[in-house]
Amino acid sequence: MKKLIFSAFLFLVGVICIHADVARMPKIMIFPSDDWCKSKGYMLDAKTPDYERALNDVDMDSAVAVLGDKMAGDGFVMFSLKQELKQLHTIGAYDMAVTSKNDGLFEESARDQVTRNVGVDFIVELSLTNKPYGVRRAVEFKAQTIDAASNKILHGDVGSSDASSAPIPTLIRQVVNGFSTNFFEKIILAFRNIENNGREGSIIFKIADDCPLNFESEITVDGESGELADYIEYWLGERAVGGACSRKNKSRESLQYDQVRFPLFGKVAAGGFGSKKGKEKALTMESFVAPIAQDLKPFNVSVTTVPIGQGTVYVMLGGL
């Protein structure tokens, strides 16, 4: 019965997408959970999971494969963490992401870099336990969905197999089939909510040594005068979904906003390689805030952005 309900749910989603002329499903990558990595000793240091070792764990490898196949079969756009890590190693970027602290100002974890590179919407974190019962065993399974931009946990589900002498992949498949309908419905509903209400992210503005202004400097725009910080807040409020943005702190040299809701998609401007004005493109927090560079140029201010994952960006204001 649950399968029939979920099939009807997916059909309704498909009809809505067809009438919207755009068929969208969330892009997802499955990760071993940090807690599971710690419990198994798959760590690069006290805070950094070693995802490569974790994915070589036989039980986790089976769990990722079974859940990934199930999600792909139900229409989700899946990306392989294992393949992406290989790609980053090929270009020499993964080790840099793990070790580089960018002089202490900007720090991007390996997970942030991987999800940013492929434009993931959601992370699904997995942990599992293989429990022996005499000659039989059972698998206990926990999965939770995390928004790749805000890193907020959206929901989670747990499941367990029957105690059996069946192979571990068979027990994992039993668990996945048992909780997947409810779990997948929640992911789709979360994605529709983000499509309608925007995705949460953070922006940290900084003043470089050569910047002619600070955030308390007075500027005039269209005949109205005020502090640079107030103009930036106005600029964000005009472009954020529902005007949603929250100033976390402010000083002469630093300005930070969180809970900034930026849209999933935006219109391409005219010009650029292969661009077509009006065509939609996926947005990150970096691409959302990038147009502020043009608006600050009349004040002899340049803008440099440094993305951290999908939903956080450092914006450095300097001189032209």
C-alpha positions in Angstrom: 0.0 0.0 0.0 2.8 2.4 0.9 4.4 1.8 -2.5 1.2 2.6 -4.3 0.8 5.8 -2.3 4.4 6.9 -3.0 3.9 6.0 -6.7 0.9 8.2 -6.8 2.8 10.9 -5.0 5.6 10.8 -7.6 3.0 10.8 -10.4 1.4 14.0 -8.9 4.9 15.6 -8.6 5.6 14.7 -12.3 2.3 16.2 -13.4 3.1 19.5 -11.5 6.6 19.6 -13.0 5.3 19.0 -16.6 2.8 21.8 -16.3 5.7 24.0 -14.9 7.7 23.0 -18.1 10.6 22.0 -15.8 11.0 18.5 -14.3 13.1 19.0 -11.2 14.3 16.4 -8.7 16.8 17.1 -6.0 20.5 16.3 -6.5 21.7 14.0 -3.7 25.0 12.5 -2.5 25.3 9.8 0.2 27.9 10.2 2.9 28.9 7.9 5.8 27.9 9.9 8.9 30.6 11.6 11.0 29.6 9.8 14.1 29.8 6.4 12.3 33.2 7.3 11.0 34.4 8.2 14.5 33.0 5.0 15.9 34.9 2.9 13.3 38.1 4.9 13.5 37.9 6.2 10.0 39.3 9.7 10.7 42.1 11.8 9.3 42.3 13.8 12.5 40.0 14.4 15.5 37.5 16.4 13.5 37.9 15.2 9.9 36.3 11.9 8.6 38.3 9.8 6.2 35.6 9.2 3.7 37.7 7.0 1.4 38.5 4.5 4.2 34.8 4.6 5.3 33.6 3.8 1.8 35.9 0.9 1.6 34.1 -0.6 4.6 32.2 -3.6 3.2 29.0 -2.9 5.1 29.0 0.8 4.4 29.8 0.2 0.7 26.8 -2.1 0.5 24.5 0.4 2.3 25.5 3.3 0.0 25.1 1.1 -3.1 21.7 -0.3 -2.1 20.2 3.1 -1.0 21.7 4.9 -4.0 20.2 2.4 -6.5 16.9 2.7 -4.8 16.9 6.5 -4.9 18.1 6.6 -8.5 15.3 4.2 -9.4 12.7 6.5 -7.9 14.0 9.5 -9.9 16.4 11.3 -7.6 19.6 12.7 -9.3 22.4 10.8 -7.6 26.1 11.6 -7.4 28.8 9.2 -6.2 31.0 10.4 -3.3 33.6 7.7 -4.2 33.8 8.9 -7.8 34.0 12.6 -6.9 36.8 11.9 -4.4 38.7 10.1 -7.1 38.2 13.1 -9.4 39.5 15.5 -6.8 42.5 13.4 -6.2 43.2 13.4 -10.0 43.4 17.2 -10.0 45.1 17.4 -6.7 42.4 19.3 -5.0 41.2 16.9 -2.2 44.3 17.0 0.0 44.4 20.8 -0.4 40.8 21.0 0.8 41.6 18.9 3.9 44.8 20.7 4.9 44.5 24.3 3.7 43.2 26.8 6.2 43.6 29.8 3.9 45.6 31.8 6.5 42.9 31.1 9.1 40.3 33.2 7.4 38.5 30.8 5.0 38.3 27.1 5.7 36.4 24.6 3.5 36.0 21.0 4.5 36.3 18.1 2.1 32.6 17.6 2.3 31.9 21.2 1.5 34.2 21.1 -1.5 32.7 17.9 -2.9 29.1 19.0 -2.6 29.9 22.4 -4.1 31.7 20.9 -7.0 28.7 18.9 -8.1 26.0 21.3 -6.9 24.3 18.9 -4.5 21.0 19.9 -3.0 20.9 17.4 -0.1 23.3 15.2 1.7 22.0 11.8 3.0 24.1 10.7 6.0 24.2 7.0 6.8 25.2 4.9 9.8 24.6 1.2 10.3 25.3 -1.5 12.9 25.8 -5.1 12.1 24.5 -7.0 15.2 25.1 -10.7 15.7 22.4 -13.0 17.2 24.2 -16.3 17.5 24.5 -17.7 14.0 22.2 -15.0 12.7 22.6 -11.2 12.5 20.5 -8.1 12.0 21.3 -4.7 10.5 20.2 -1.5 12.2 20.2 1.5 9.9 19.9 5.3 10.3 19.6 7.8 7.5 19.2 11.6 7.8 18.8 14.3 5.2 20.9 17.5 5.5 20.5 20.6 3.4 23.8 21.0 1.6 23.7 24.9 1.9 22.7 25.5 5.5 23.9 22.1 6.9 20.6 21.9 8.8 19.2 18.4 9.5 15.9 18.2 7.8 14.7 14.8 8.9 15.8 11.3 9.6 14.5 7.7 9.7 15.7 4.5 11.3 15.1 0.9 10.4 16.2 -2.6 11.2 16.2 -5.9 9.4 15.0 -9.3 10.8 17.6 -11.4 12.5 18.7 -13.7 9.7 21.6 -15.7 8.2 21.1 -13.9 4.9 24.0 -11.9 3.5 24.5 -8.4 4.7 23.5 -6.7 1.4 20.2 -8.7 1.5 19.5 -7.4 5.1 20.4 -3.9 4.0 18.0 -4.1 1.1 15.2 -5.2 3.5 15.9 -2.2 5.8 15.9 0.2 2.8 12.7 -1.1 1.4 11.1 -0.8 4.8 11.7 2.9 5.4 12.3 4.3 1.9 8.8 5.4 1.0 8.4 7.7 4.0 12.0 8.9 3.8 11.8 9.7 0.1 8.5 11.6 0.5 10.1 13.8 3.1 13.0 14.6 0.8 10.7 15.7 -2.1 8.5 17.8 0.2 11.7 19.5 1.6 12.9 20.2 -1.9 9.5 21.7 -3.0 9.6 23.9 0.1 13.1 25.2 -0.8 11.9 25.8 -4.4 9.1 28.0 -3.1 10.8 29.7 -0.1 14.4 29.7 -1.0 17.5 28.0 0.5 19.1 29.3 3.7 22.8 30.4 3.6 25.3 32.8 5.1 27.3 35.7 3.9 30.4 37.2 5.6 31.5 40.6 4.3 35.1 41.7 5.1 37.0 44.9 4.4 40.5 44.5 2.8 43.4 46.8 3.7 43.1 48.6 0.4 39.3 49.2 0.5 38.4 53.0 0.4 35.4 52.4 2.6 34.4 50.5 5.8 30.9 49.4 6.8 30.3 52.6 8.7 31.2 54.8 5.8 28.4 57.0 4.4 27.4 56.5 0.8 24.7 58.0 -1.4 22.6 55.9 -3.8 19.7 57.4 -5.8 19.7 60.5 -3.6 19.5 58.5 -0.4 22.4 58.5 2.1 23.4 56.0 4.8 26.0 53.6 5.9 27.5 51.0 3.6 26.3 48.3 5.9 22.7 49.6 5.6 23.0 49.7 1.8 24.2 46.1 1.8 21.3 45.0 4.0 18.8 46.8 1.7 20.5 45.1 -1.3 20.1 41.7 0.2 16.6 42.3 1.3 15.5 43.3 -2.2 16.9 40.1 -3.7 16.4 37.4 -1.0 13.3 35.3 -1.2 10.7 37.1 0.9 13.3 39.6 1.9 14.6 37.0 4.4 18.1 37.8 5.8 19.3 38.2 9.4 22.3 40.4 10.4 24.3 38.4 12.9 27.0 40.9 13.7 28.5 44.1 12.5 31.7 46.1 12.9 33.7 48.6 10.9 35.6 45.7 9.2 33.1 42.8 9.2 29.5 42.2 8.5 27.8 38.8 8.8 24.4 37.6 7.7 22.7 34.2 8.2 19.3 32.8 7.3 19.6 34.5 4.0 17.1 32.8 1.7 18.4 32.7 -1.9 16.5 31.2 -4.8 17.4 27.8 -6.3 17.4 29.3 -9.8 18.1 32.7 -11.4 18.1 34.3 -14.8 21.2 34.4 -16.9 22.3 37.9 -17.8 23.1 38.8 -21.4 26.7 38.1 -22.6 29.2 35.4 -21.6 30.1 32.2 -23.3 27.1 30.3 -24.6 24.7 32.4 -22.4 21.2 33.3 -23.4 19.5 36.1 -21.6 16.6 34.9 -19.6 17.7 31.3 -19.4 17.5 29.8 -15.9 20.6 28.6 -14.1 21.1 27.0 -10.7 22.3 29.4 -8.0 24.7 29.1 -5.1 25.1 31.7 -2.4 28.2 32.9 -4.3 26.4 33.4 -7.6 23.4 35.0 -5.7 25.6 37.7 -4.1 28.0 38.2 -7.0 26.0 41.0 -8.8 26.7 43.3 -5.8 30.1 43.9 -7.4 28.6 46.0 -10.2 26.6 48.0 -7.7 29.6 48.8 -5.5 31.9 49.7 -8.4 30.9 53.4 -8.5 32.4 53.7 -5.0 35.7 52.4 -6.3 35.1 49.1 -4.4 36.1 45.8 -5.9 34.5 42.5 -4.8 36.2 39.1 -4.4 34.2 36.1 -3.3 35.3 32.8 -1.7 32.7 30.1 -1.5 32.5 27.6 1.4 30.3 24.8 0.2 27.0 25.6 -1.4 25.5 28.1 1.1 28.3 30.2 2.6 30.4 32.8 0.9 33.0 35.3 2.1 32.8 38.6 0.3 36.0 40.6 0.4 35.7 44.3 -0.4 38.8 46.0 -1.7 40.0 48.9 -3.9 39.8 49.0 -7.6 
